[in-house]
Amino acid sequence: MISIQEQNLRLQYFNKMLKKNDLRITPQKNKIFEEVSFTDLHPDAQDIFEKVQKKFPTISFSTVYKNLKTFVKIGVVTELDLGEGRSRFDANMTHHQHIIYENGKIDDIILQASDIPNLPKQFSNLDLSRVDIHFFVKDKK
């Protein structure tokens, strides 16, 4: 569950980034963003579309999807390609990792620096700027 305070911070950042990128703030864009950012369930575009369509019955899937891609481009949402043939979306822009369960559920986790692997020696001429780790897990039998 996302706290009201965190929801407000995300909305403020969203509106700031829309303005910075000369994009109009519309009720439809706000609703699409809310459906991504007010949950920690990492919804896919279809999930978001179905919820937005309840408030805006004439909105198309294409409009929702294009807006999600725009949100990724301006840095207010992350797109997670988990190899399942559909992207999931996450508005938690703090650095974190994911545990992906067999049933499709996704949890956020934060790793300590000591838990993150170093680059192999042959890449010592590079600086590591970001690490994204997805743990795909299943129940022990």
SVG drawing of the C-alpha trace seen along z (x, -y; Angstrom):
<svg xmlns="http://www.w3.org/2000/svg" viewBox="-18 -23 58 54">
<polyline fill="none" stroke="black" stroke-width="0.4" points="0.0,0.0 1.3,-3.4 0.9,-6.1 -1.0,-9.3 2.2,-11.3 4.0,-9.2 1.1,-9.4 1.2,-13.2 5.0,-13.3 4.7,-11.1 1.9,-13.4 3.9,-16.5 6.9,-15.0 4.7,-13.8 3.2,-17.3 6.7,-18.8 8.0,-16.4 5.0,-17.0 5.6,-20.7 9.4,-20.3 8.7,-18.3 6.1,-20.7 3.3,-18.1 -0.2,-19.0 -1.7,-18.0 -5.0,-16.3 -7.5,-14.4 -6.8,-11.3 -3.0,-11.5 -3.5,-12.0 -5.8,-9.0 -3.3,-6.8 -0.5,-7.9 -2.6,-7.4 -3.3,-3.8 0.4,-3.1 1.7,-5.1 -0.9,-4.5 -0.2,-0.8 2.7,1.5 1.3,4.3 3.3,3.4 0.3,3.4 0.5,4.1 -1.0,1.8 -4.2,3.9 -4.8,3.6 -4.3,-0.1 -6.5,-0.5 -9.4,1.4 -9.3,-0.8 -8.9,-4.1 -11.7,-3.1 -14.2,-3.0 -13.7,-6.8 -13.1,-7.6 -15.2,-5.1 -14.1,-6.4 -10.4,-6.2 -8.6,-3.6 -6.0,-1.1 -3.6,-2.8 -4.0,-6.1 -3.2,-4.5 -0.2,-2.6 1.2,-5.6 0.9,-7.7 2.7,-4.9 5.5,-4.9 5.7,-8.7 5.8,-8.4 8.7,-6.0 10.5,-8.4 10.2,-11.4 11.3,-9.3 8.2,-9.1 7.5,-5.4 9.8,-2.4 8.9,0.3 9.7,3.8 10.2,6.3 10.1,9.6 10.1,11.8 6.5,12.8 5.3,11.1 4.0,8.0 5.5,5.1 4.7,4.2 4.9,0.6 6.3,-0.8 6.2,-4.4 8.5,-3.7 11.5,-5.6 13.8,-4.9 16.5,-2.4 15.2,1.1 15.1,4.6 12.3,7.1 11.3,10.6 9.0,12.1 7.0,15.1 5.7,17.9 2.2,16.6 3.2,13.2 3.2,11.3 6.1,8.9 7.6,7.5 10.0,4.7 13.2,5.3 16.1,3.2 19.6,4.8 22.5,3.6 25.5,2.6 27.4,5.7 24.7,7.8 25.2,6.3 27.8,8.1 30.9,6.3 31.7,6.0 34.1,8.7 37.7,7.7 37.7,7.4 35.3,4.5 37.4,2.6 37.7,-0.3 34.0,-1.0 32.1,-2.7 29.0,-0.9 26.1,-3.4 23.1,-1.2 22.2,2.4 18.8,3.9 18.3,7.3 15.1,9.4 14.9,12.5 12.6,15.1 11.5,17.5 9.2,20.4 8.1,22.2 10.4,24.9 8.8,28.3"/>
</svg>
